[in-house]
Amino acid sequence: MKQSLYFFILVMIIGCQIAEPPKNPVISFNQKWKFITGDRDVYKSPEFDDSEWMDIEMDKIWEQQGYDPYDGYAWFRTRIVIPSYLKDNSFLQDSLRIFLGKINNFDQSFLNGFIIGVNGKNMPADAVLDTNFIHAPTNYWDLERRYTLSADDPRILWDRENVFAIRVYDEGGQGGMYTGNQELSMTSVMEYLKFDNNNQPFDFEGQNLSKSFSIKNNSKSLTLNGYFTIEARGKLDEGELYHLNENLTLSPGESKSYHLVIRQLEQSAKITYGFDFEDANQSIILEEESPYMLTPIPGQEPQINGPGIYGARPGNPFLYAIPASGLRPMTYQVEGLPKGLKLNKNNGIITGSIKKTGIYDVILKVENDLGKDQKSFQIVIGDKIALTPPLGWNSWNCWGLSVDTEKAIASAKMFKQKGLADHGWSYINLDDGWEIPKDQEPKRDPSGKILTNEKFPDMKALGDSIHVLGLKFGIYSSPGPYTCGGYTASYQHELQDAQSFADWGVDYLKYDWCSYEQIANDHSLSELKKPYFLMRDCLDKVNRDIVYSLCQYGMGEVWTWGEEVGGNLWRTTGDITDTWESLSSIGFGQVGNAPYAGPGHWNDPDMLIVGWVGWGPNLHPTRLTPDEQYTHISLWSLLSAPMLIGCDLERLDAFTLNLLTNDEVLAVHQDILGKQAIPVIKTETMQVWVKELAGGNKAVGIFNLGDQTEKFNLLAEQIGINGTANIHDLWRQRDVGSFGSAKTFLVPSHGVVLIKVIP
Ligand code: GLA
């Protein structure tokens, strides 16, 4: 089996040795910026007097600086002398690099009145300018703006004052230039050397892990000389796994490939690639961490997975597919199946409808050539659904607005083919991008019924093809006139849309505030609740169990009233992205909202960022390291947070599949008590989170947020254990001893040890 993964942390360390005069200088210009909302052409002009504009800090969104909520156009301006020593003291002296940080969402950037770049792309001075730049993919807010001008470009005024004017358009939510660290420097020799390790994934080959890696000179004229090294060491034990060093000369355009083979361990290998440039006094170091699989490969004997409980409303269509792993064919049986339900013995799909409320205790049974398994299961017919947090897939973090019917169907098929459905993953959710765009007519038929765009010719058929696999179908809309992506939404058509969703067989609705911002009078609690109450009423009228997912980024502490408006889950934060900063600030920020989570109502810190993600047509492997991904799944499981995979399932690799199909970890996520973990220890680098499980056990996550491996001594009493308790490693699925009064755990940086403690 040839499977692969890659992921990497990219750490470019630019070794700049400061001598006299400074070599390769960098000038910071993130101070003294001026700001105004609105949009006038004259703002780009160097002569314009901006002295009346307000001062703005460059490392905060404008909402945090008195402009909440402001969406639309705004301008940033600053003046700076660009000294010629920048050029004179650089090695190459050929081009000026202008780094503007990240911009939420879109930009047209001007230097001395001339355009230099649009949304991260360099522009010639005579480029035609229009407002099209505001129709770029929504994930551009996460894109670094680096613009480059040739040193002799007349747009640069060397040794004189230069005026930068940045026209920003915020299409919704947070806005502005927000990362700080604006810098000017000359292009360096390092920019011509490209290390390509990212799209050459690791292959798991028996006991080994291998990958191809290439290094290329992208310059058309320069020969690059230097010293190249590769070193791989165990991340925990630092044992050497691989070493190479050599003198390397690359002529213009030349590349060289390497093949790295290392032993597979129960830890990442830290791989360091380094190139020291001869003469240039500069070096590039790139580090990455290799994947390692912890979930034992499941046997072929039958095993029933998934939750121990499932809720449905009386009289509504019922659909539950028994998740079971093991050799096929498999036959299914349910002892005590209530009246109104029917089981397909060959695929384990239960359908029908139950009229009478009540708790029905049944026994699920499966059998294949190698054996049998059975599991007690409760069907609860009442007014509650989503009794355990949803597990599924959503199109947004991979396809963004480029989602189409084929991609949704492919995801559903992959859930079956790759076996994710056997471990309880069941929702296939369309996010934004299925409706008619803002600038297209008609958006609705003459009766007001919502229309779909050409990529979704038949929603009912799409729903059917998902259901036939035993999976559930989810959709997305907004209470405002338009969605965040600028597509038609449900404002003033709420009941009609709820009816359409029900007609199409929708089982899950994500309802995203977005353009309701223009409708709401303010952010008072009653205004925040109003559109969610309204859609709740409509969903109640359509006789279908539709999981109701509130998305309004946590405004008004939504966790305190999400259940009151009938939500089954609610986003507690802004959008996640595939970086450690985003993951850790969102994940470890889920403090204080635990009391509001429980069966039928969950805090949602946003969707998963493992596998190939991208928020648009072009995907990349997640930028999280394997340890960060273990942290992600462990933390979300402890938090009882809904888990919606956001990657291209057709490109699911061995590591990601292994990560997502650990039944013991998923059992913590699906625990029927439905508690959300709380942090019991927080030091500068370490955090311990505890989740109470049904039956008196505890799931405990020992997280290392620091940059070094930690030996962490956990006292039993710190996690509420008096006396002895057995310890079971959930990822490795094995017992690892017991607590006396304390136990020491070795925790990789940005990683986790996830245990079950059995008193
Ligand atoms: C908002 C939401 C995202 C996604 C997009 C769609 O940003 O927070 O999760 O649904 O809208 O446009």
Residues whose N, C-alpha, C, O or C-beta is under 5 A from the ligand:
A	BS01	GLA	W396 D431 D432 C484 G485 D575
